[in-house]
Amino acid sequence: MPMRWIVALLLPLLAVPAALADADQDQDRARAAVEQGRALPLRTILDRAAARFPGQLLEAELEEEHGRLVYEIKLLMDGGRVVKLHYDARTGDLFAVKERGAEKDRRP
């Protein structure tokens, strides 16, 4: 097997430890935000999302947007629709709902 094929096959594996380290840092940052009272626990947000938007969880992230912490929750709904919910992390208020393939994003 040519060396370039070996390098091509192994190169993606080198990125795995870096991705795991980033995930650990994200988790530490989220935990600190909850402990400092700057964010509600993710479980609280997921329970609120499930009550209004029953679907399969695809992704949950805590991000900083315009100076505030935001939980971004991505769900797979019936019929294959993907819905992205934006919650204020501190208050738990839902402030944006975006649907992939929808004509317009909507506000709750």
C-alpha positions, -999 to +999 in steps of 0.1 A: +000+000+000+015+034-009+026+056+019+001+084+009-028+060+014-016+050+049-012+087+058-047+094+044-062+066+065-044+076+097-047+114+095-084+115+106-075+094+137-051+121+148-080+145+151-099+123+176-079+132+207-083+169+199-121+166+195-123+147+228-103+174+245-126+201+231-157+182+243-142+180+278-135+217+278-171+224+267-185+202+295-163+219+320-174+253+308-211+243+310-207+228+345-190+261+357-218+282+342-244+261+361-225+263+393-221+300+390-259+304+383-253+317+348-271+287+333-298+262+342-288+225+341-291+210+306-317+184+320-341+213+328-338+226+293-342+192+277-374+185+298-389+218+286-380+210+250-395+175+253-428+189+267-434+211+237-414+194+209-415+156+212-387+142+191-353+125+192-324+146+205-297+150+179-275+176+196-273+199+226-248+227+229-242+256+252-230+286+232-224+323+238-244+345+215-243+383+217-230+382+252-255+357+266-254+319+271-277+300+249-287+263+248-291+252+212-311+220+211-315+201+178-343+175+175-354+151+148-392+152+146-417+130+129-415+131+092-378+137+093-380+174+101-351+188+121-360+215+146-334+237+163-345+254+196-327+283+212-332+287+250-318+315+272-295+294+294-300+315+325-338+319+324-348+288+304-369+309+281-374+296+245-366+325+222-362+309+187-374+279+168-358+271+135-369+243+112-348+229+084-367+232+052-393+256+067-400+287+048-394+310+078-379+306+112-404+315+139-404+330+173-423+312+201 
